[in-house]
Amino acid sequence: MKRVLAIVIVIFMVSCKPKAIVASTTVTEPVDNIKSTKIIDNHYDNKIDFSTLYIKANARYADEKQSQNVTAEIKIKKDQQILVSIRFLGITMAKASITPTSVSYYEKIKSTYFEGDFSALSQWLGTDLNYSKIQNMLVGEALDDLNKGKYTQVLLDNLYRLDDSNNANTKKSYYFNPNDFTVNKQEVSQETENRTIQIAYPERVAHKEANLPSVIEIKTTQPKGKSEINLNYNSVSFNEELSFPYSVPDGYKRIIIK
């Protein structure tokens, strides 16, 4: 069931919504333009301090032909593993495991599974990925290590935007809230292939351990069509002792993502 696979994969790029009052990131007063290096430094001053993260979430996937509502359980062991379980009406329909060197998943509808590395996943989504980038998106940081790139900055609609266009075909843009320099939105586009992915964080909550997104809106465009994932999160907890069980059931057929 391809839409379930889409939810599993794209959930790797999102975060969590705790039961707390949402802190507004709206700024009504004009803000000053500042250098890109200052924007980057201020962004990384935001605290991200946890060993594990446990999330219960609702997710809705929609494309031009269909839609699907599911629940998701997301476990993160920082810098080591992410485990996602997708459930429909309380039944586990798919499970995915990601580590710094591998990506694996299985789904029950067609009794299929995938095992591979980030190259196949990157090709399927239309953007280069690795474990660090996915984890950064989960905690609401910039997709790439901004200290390793060169950017031009623009002040647009009271947001700071950094543009990286060193690669003529791949363009990346990061939008930052001017009051706390958290990521408001990030975009990656490949014009030749007509592929884009946009990840927006319209709301955030500041925890002791981290300032995390609470609402996630993901839109993708590829030649085969458009899709959207909207995520709403029920609970989040930090630094619990978590288990990461993953094994493909017997009799499942291995597939290749193209």
C-alpha distance (Angstrom), angle and dihedral (degrees) to the residues before:
residue distance angle dihedral
M1 . . .
K2 3.77 . .
R3 3.80 97.9 .
V4 3.82 90.0 57.2
L5 3.82 88.8 51.3
A6 3.80 89.3 49.8
I7 3.80 91.3 53.5
V8 3.81 91.8 47.4
I9 3.80 92.7 51.6
V10 3.78 98.5 41.1
I11 3.81 92.1 46.2
F12 3.79 85.2 67.8
M13 3.81 84.7 71.8
V14 3.78 99.9 54.1
S15 3.78 142.6 74.8
C16 3.79 141.2 -146.9
K17 3.79 144.8 -83.1
P18 3.80 118.2 -142.2
K19 3.78 125.1 -161.6
A20 3.77 96.1 -94.9
I21 3.76 141.6 108.9
V22 3.78 109.6 -77.4
A23 3.78 113.8 -118.9
S24 3.78 111.3 -134.5
T25 3.79 117.7 -124.0
T26 3.82 94.9 -170.0
V27 3.79 115.7 125.5
T28 3.78 117.5 -164.6
E29 3.79 99.6 178.9
P30 3.81 120.5 77.9
V31 3.80 114.9 -99.1
D32 3.78 129.8 -145.0
N33 3.77 124.9 -111.8
I34 3.80 112.9 -113.1
K35 3.79 136.4 -179.9
S36 3.80 120.3 -78.4
T37 3.82 91.3 -120.7
K38 3.81 90.2 58.5
I39 3.80 91.5 49.2
I40 3.81 90.4 51.7
D41 3.81 93.7 46.9
N42 3.79 91.8 49.6
H43 3.80 91.5 47.7
Y44 3.79 92.6 55.2
D45 3.80 91.4 46.9
N46 3.82 86.6 75.3
K47 3.79 109.2 104.6
I48 3.83 119.5 -112.7
D49 3.80 106.0 174.2
F50 3.82 119.7 152.7
S51 3.79 139.9 110.7
T52 3.81 98.2 -153.9
L53 3.79 135.4 13.2
Y54 3.80 125.3 -161.7
I55 3.82 120.9 -165.8
K56 3.80 136.0 -177.6
A57 3.78 112.4 -165.7
N58 3.78 148.0 165.8
A59 3.80 118.7 -131.5
R60 3.78 134.6 -170.1
Y61 3.80 121.7 -163.8
A62 3.80 121.6 -167.7
D63 3.78 135.1 172.4
E64 3.79 132.8 167.4
K65 3.81 92.8 -75.5
Q66 3.80 109.0 31.8
S67 3.78 148.7 4.0
Q68 3.80 135.5 -146.8
N69 3.82 134.3 -166.3
V70 3.81 118.4 -155.9
T71 3.79 141.2 153.8
A72 3.79 123.8 -117.5
E73 3.78 136.6 -157.0
I74 3.80 113.1 -157.9
K75 3.79 124.7 -170.0
I76 3.80 122.6 -174.9
K77 3.78 127.3 -171.2
K78 3.77 101.2 -169.3
D79 3.82 114.0 -106.0
Q80 3.82 91.5 -9.8
Q81 3.81 116.8 63.8
I82 3.79 146.0 -6.9
L83 3.82 120.4 -160.6
V84 3.83 121.5 -169.2
S85 3.80 125.6 -172.3
I86 3.82 118.5 -169.3
R87 3.82 117.3 -157.8
F88 3.80 134.3 -173.7
L89 3.81 117.8 -165.7
G90 3.81 87.7 -12.1
I91 3.81 94.5 -55.2
T92 3.81 119.3 117.9
M93 3.80 105.7 -119.2
A94 3.80 99.3 171.2
K95 3.77 141.4 3.2
A96 3.79 130.7 -163.9
S97 3.79 134.0 -169.3
I98 3.79 125.4 -165.4
T99 3.80 128.8 -174.2
P100 3.81 132.3 168.2
T101 3.82 89.4 -87.1
S102 3.82 107.0 28.6
V103 3.79 146.6 40.7
S104 3.82 120.2 -158.5
Y105 3.78 135.9 169.0
Y106 3.79 142.4 160.3
E107 3.81 133.3 -164.0
K108 3.77 129.7 -160.9
I109 3.82 103.7 -146.6
K110 3.79 94.1 75.5
S111 3.82 96.8 13.2
T112 3.82 92.7 -120.6
Y113 3.79 134.4 141.8
F114 3.79 140.1 -169.3
E115 3.79 130.0 -148.7
G116 3.78 122.7 179.1
D117 3.77 147.0 99.5
F118 3.78 135.0 -82.0
S119 3.79 96.0 -79.8
A120 3.82 93.8 75.4
L121 3.79 92.6 42.4
S122 3.80 91.8 49.0
Q123 3.79 91.7 50.9
W124 3.80 92.3 48.7
L125 3.82 93.8 50.1
G126 3.79 95.0 39.0
T127 3.82 97.2 -123.9
D128 3.80 134.5 83.0
L129 3.80 112.2 -100.5
N130 3.77 138.9 -179.4
Y131 3.79 134.1 168.8
S132 3.81 94.9 -90.5
K133 3.79 92.8 52.4
I134 3.79 92.5 50.0
Q135 3.80 92.7 47.4
N136 3.80 90.2 48.2
M137 3.78 90.1 55.3
L138 3.79 91.5 47.7
V139 3.81 91.4 57.7
G140 3.78 94.9 38.3
E141 3.79 100.1 -106.5
A142 3.79 125.9 135.1
L143 3.79 112.2 -74.6
D144 3.81 94.4 -122.1
D145 3.78 132.7 39.0
L146 3.79 97.0 -94.0
N147 3.80 92.6 -161.5
K148 3.81 89.0 69.5
G149 3.80 97.8 55.1
K150 3.78 141.1 62.6
Y151 3.78 119.0 -121.4
T152 3.75 142.7 -178.9
Q153 3.79 117.0 -140.6
V154 3.79 131.0 -140.3
L155 3.80 130.6 -178.4
L156 3.82 104.1 -136.6
D157 3.82 127.1 170.2
N158 3.80 90.7 -20.2
L159 3.81 91.7 -54.1
Y160 3.79 127.5 109.9
R161 3.80 110.2 -125.6
L162 3.80 124.2 -164.3
D163 3.81 116.8 -163.1
D164 3.80 124.3 -160.7
S165 3.78 112.8 -169.2
N166 3.80 101.1 155.1
N167 3.80 88.2 122.4
A168 3.81 106.2 63.0
N169 3.81 92.4 -148.3
T170 3.81 100.2 38.1
K171 3.79 118.6 58.5
K172 3.79 124.7 -174.4
S173 3.79 128.3 -168.8
Y174 3.80 129.8 -175.7
Y175 3.81 123.5 -165.5
F176 3.81 119.1 -158.1
N177 3.79 131.9 -163.5
P178 3.83 106.5 -119.8
N179 3.80 95.7 -142.3
D180 3.82 97.8 58.4
F181 3.86 105.0 2.0
T182 3.79 94.1 -122.8
V183 3.80 117.3 147.9
N184 3.80 113.0 -89.7
K185 3.81 95.5 178.4
Q186 3.80 140.4 -13.7
E187 3.78 130.2 -161.5
V188 3.80 136.3 -168.7
S189 3.80 120.7 -171.6
Q190 3.79 135.3 178.6
E191 3.77 107.4 -164.0
T192 3.80 98.1 -169.5
E193 3.81 92.3 54.2
N194 3.83 93.0 37.4
R195 3.81 90.9 -127.3
T196 3.79 128.1 140.6
I197 3.78 137.8 164.9
Q198 3.79 123.6 -165.5
I199 3.80 123.4 -170.9
A200 3.81 116.1 -170.6
Y201 3.81 128.1 -171.0
P202 3.83 104.9 -166.4
E203 3.82 94.2 169.1
R204 3.80 135.5 33.2
V205 3.80 139.7 -177.3
A206 3.80 124.1 -150.6
H207 3.82 113.2 -134.9
K208 3.76 128.5 -179.7
E209 3.80 88.7 -108.2
A210 3.81 100.1 40.7
N211 3.79 147.1 -17.5
L212 3.81 100.8 -110.8
P213 3.80 134.7 -175.7
S214 3.79 113.8 -107.3
V215 3.82 100.9 -171.8
I216 3.80 121.3 40.2
E217 3.78 126.9 -168.0
I218 3.81 118.0 -175.1
K219 3.79 125.6 -175.1
T220 3.79 126.6 -179.0
T221 3.79 131.0 -173.4
Q222 3.80 124.1 -166.2
P223 3.81 133.4 156.9
K224 3.80 88.9 -96.2
G225 3.81 92.1 56.9
K226 3.78 148.2 -79.5
S227 3.79 130.2 -65.1
E228 3.79 138.0 -177.0
I229 3.78 134.4 -158.8
N230 3.80 120.6 -164.4
L231 3.77 117.3 -170.5
N232 3.79 129.4 -162.5
Y233 3.77 118.9 -179.9
N234 3.75 129.9 -146.5
S235 3.81 104.4 -170.7
V236 3.80 143.6 -6.3
S237 3.80 132.9 -169.5
F238 3.79 133.8 -176.9
N239 3.80 135.2 -140.3
E240 3.80 99.6 4.4
E241 3.78 123.0 148.2
L242 3.81 102.0 -98.3
S243 3.80 133.4 -174.7
F244 3.81 122.1 -146.3
P245 3.82 106.5 -157.2
Y246 3.79 114.5 178.1
S247 3.79 130.6 160.7
V248 3.79 132.3 144.2
P249 3.82 112.4 -116.7
D250 3.79 117.1 -115.2
G251 3.78 117.3 -90.0
Y252 3.80 97.9 27.3
K253 3.83 118.7 139.9
R254 3.80 120.2 -125.2
I255 3.82 116.0 -127.0
I256 3.79 136.0 -166.3
I257 3.81 119.9 -130.6
K258 3.80 111.9 -133.8
